[in-house]
C-alpha cells in the first residue's frame, strides 16, 4: 500500500509508475493531479485506487 493523499502532487510521472508493478492500494486523494497517465493501466495488481478530490480532467 502507498498512501500519498494530501501531498499537493501535481504530476504522476511514468518513471514512478514503473516501480509500482506489484502495488495493491494506491491512495492519491486530495492532491492536484490534472490527468492520469495511460501507463496507470500497467499496474495490473492494483485493487484499489483513490483519485478523489483532484482536478482530473483527462486520462492521457
FIKOLZA-1660 file (N, C-alpha, C; in steps of 0.1 Angstrom, whole numbers, plus 5000, padded with zeros to 4 digits):
% residues 60
   i   px   py   pz ch aa at
   1 5008 4988 5000  A  X  N
   1 5000 5000 5000  A  X CA
   1 5009 5012 5000  A  X  C
   2 5004 5022 4993  A  X  N
   2 5011 5035 4992  A  X CA
   2 5001 5046 4994  A  X  C
   3 5002 5054 5005  A  X  N
   3 4992 5065 5008  A  X CA
   3 4999 5078 5006  A  X  C
   4 4995 5085 4995  A  X  N
   4 5001 5098 4992  A  X CA
   4 4991 5109 4992  A  X  C
   5 4980 5107 4999  A  X  N
   5 4970 5117 4999  A  X CA
   5 4974 5130 5006  A  X  C
   6 4968 5141 5001  A  X  N
   6 4970 5154 5007  A  X CA
   6 4985 5159 5006  A  X  C
   7 4992 5156 4995  A  X  N
   7 5006 5160 4994  A  X CA
   7 5008 5170 4983  A  X  C
   8 4998 5176 4977  A  X  N
   8 4999 5186 4967  A  X CA
   8 5006 5181 4954  A  X  C
   9 5005 5168 4952  A  X  N
   9 5012 5162 4940  A  X CA
   9 5004 5167 4927  A  X  C
  10 5012 5172 4918  A  X  N
  10 5006 5178 4905  A  X CA
  10 5007 5168 4893  A  X  C
  11 5018 5160 4893  A  X  N
  11 5021 5151 4882  A  X CA
  11 5025 5138 4887  A  X  C
  12 5019 5128 4882  A  X  N
  12 5023 5114 4885  A  X CA
  12 5031 5109 4873  A  X  C
  13 5044 5109 4874  A  X  N
  13 5053 5106 4863  A  X CA
  13 5053 5091 4860  A  X  C
  14 5055 5088 4847  A  X  N
  14 5056 5075 4843  A  X CA
  14 5068 5068 4849  A  X  C
  15 5078 5075 4851  A  X  N
  15 5090 5069 4858  A  X CA
  15 5087 5064 4872  A  X  C
  16 5077 5069 4878  A  X  N
  16 5074 5065 4892  A  X CA
  16 5065 5052 4891  A  X  C
  17 5056 5052 4881  A  X  N
  17 5047 5040 4879  A  X CA
  17 5054 5027 4877  A  X  C
  18 5065 5028 4870  A  X  N
  18 5072 5015 4866  A  X CA
  18 5078 5008 4878  A  X  C
  19 5079 5015 4890  A  X  N
  19 5084 5009 4902  A  X CA
  19 5073 5004 4911  A  X  C
  20 5061 5005 4906  A  X  N
  20 5049 5001 4914  A  X CA
  20 5041 4989 4909  A  X  C
  21 5048 4981 4901  A  X  N
  21 5041 4970 4894  A  X CA
  21 5033 4960 4903  A  X  C
  22 5037 4958 4916  A  X  N
  22 5031 4949 4925  A  X CA
  22 5022 4955 4935  A  X  C
  23 5019 4968 4934  A  X  N
  23 5011 4976 4944  A  X CA
  23 4997 4972 4943  A  X  C
  24 4991 4970 4955  A  X  N
  24 4977 4967 4956  A  X CA
  24 4968 4979 4958  A  X  C
  25 4972 4988 4966  A  X  N
  25 4965 5000 4970  A  X CA
  25 4973 5013 4968  A  X  C
  26 4967 5022 4960  A  X  N
  26 4974 5035 4957  A  X CA
  26 4964 5046 4961  A  X  C
  27 4967 5054 4971  A  X  N
  27 4959 5064 4976  A  X CA
  27 4965 5078 4972  A  X  C
  28 4959 5085 4962  A  X  N
  28 4963 5098 4957  A  X CA
  28 4953 5108 4959  A  X  C
  29 4944 5106 4969  A  X  N
  29 4933 5116 4971  A  X CA
  29 4938 5129 4976  A  X  C
  30 4930 5140 4973  A  X  N
  30 4933 5153 4978  A  X CA
  30 4946 5159 4973  A  X  C
  31 4950 5156 4961  A  X  N
  31 4962 5162 4955  A  X CA
  31 4958 5172 4944  A  X  C
  32 4967 5175 4936  A  X  N
  32 4964 5185 4925  A  X CA
  32 4966 5179 4911  A  X  C
  33 4964 5166 4910  A  X  N
  33 4965 5159 4897  A  X CA
  33 4955 5164 4887  A  X  C
  34 4959 5166 4875  A  X  N
  34 4951 5171 4864  A  X CA
  34 4948 5160 4854  A  X  C
  35 4957 5150 4853  A  X  N
  35 4954 5139 4844  A  X CA
  35 4960 5126 4849  A  X  C
  36 4955 5115 4844  A  X  N
  36 4960 5102 4848  A  X CA
  36 4968 5097 4836  A  X  C
  37 4980 5093 4837  A  X  N
  37 4988 5088 4826  A  X CA
  37 4982 5074 4822  A  X  C
  38 4982 5071 4809  A  X  N
  38 4977 5058 4804  A  X CA
  38 4985 5047 4810  A  X  C
  39 4998 5049 4814  A  X  N
  39 5006 5039 4820  A  X CA
  39 5000 5033 4833  A  X  C
  40 4991 5040 4838  A  X  N
  40 4984 5036 4851  A  X CA
  40 4978 5022 4848  A  X  C
  41 4975 5019 4836  A  X  N
  41 4969 5006 4832  A  X CA
  41 4979 4995 4834  A  X  C
  42 4992 4998 4835  A  X  N
  42 5002 4988 4837  A  X CA
  42 5002 4982 4851  A  X  C
  43 4996 4989 4860  A  X  N
  43 4995 4984 4874  A  X CA
  43 4985 4973 4875  A  X  C
  44 4988 4962 4870  A  X  N
  44 4978 4951 4869  A  X CA
  44 4974 4945 4883  A  X  C
  45 4982 4947 4893  A  X  N
  45 4979 4941 4906  A  X CA
  45 4971 4950 4914  A  X  C
  46 4969 4962 4909  A  X  N
  46 4961 4973 4917  A  X CA
  46 4947 4969 4919  A  X  C
  47 4943 4969 4932  A  X  N
  47 4929 4965 4936  A  X CA
  47 4921 4977 4940  A  X  C
  48 4928 4987 4945  A  X  N
  48 4921 5000 4949  A  X CA
  48 4929 5012 4946  A  X  C
  49 4923 5021 4939  A  X  N
  49 4929 5034 4935  A  X CA
  49 4920 5045 4939  A  X  C
  50 4925 5054 4947  A  X  N
  50 4917 5066 4952  A  X CA
  50 4922 5078 4946  A  X  C
  51 4915 5084 4936  A  X  N
  51 4919 5097 4930  A  X CA
  51 4909 5108 4933  A  X  C
  52 4901 5106 4943  A  X  N
  52 4891 5116 4947  A  X CA
  52 4897 5129 4951  A  X  C
  53 4890 5140 4949  A  X  N
  53 4894 5153 4953  A  X CA
  53 4907 5158 4946  A  X  C
  54 4908 5155 4933  A  X  N
  54 4918 5160 4925  A  X CA
  54 4912 5169 4914  A  X  C
  55 4919 5174 4905  A  X  N
  55 4914 5183 4894  A  X CA
  55 4915 5175 4881  A  X  C
  56 4913 5162 4881  A  X  N
  56 4915 5154 4869  A  X CA
  56 4904 5158 4858  A  X  C
  57 4910 5161 4846  A  X  N
  57 4901 5164 4835  A  X CA
  57 4903 5155 4823  A  X  C
  58 4913 5147 4824  A  X  N
  58 4915 5137 4813  A  X CA
  58 4924 5126 4817  A  X  C
  59 4922 5115 4809  A  X  N
  59 4930 5103 4810  A  X CA
  59 4939 5103 4798  A  X  C
  60 4952 5105 4801  A  X  N
  60 4961 5107 4789  A  X CA
  60 4970 5095 4787  A  X  C
% end
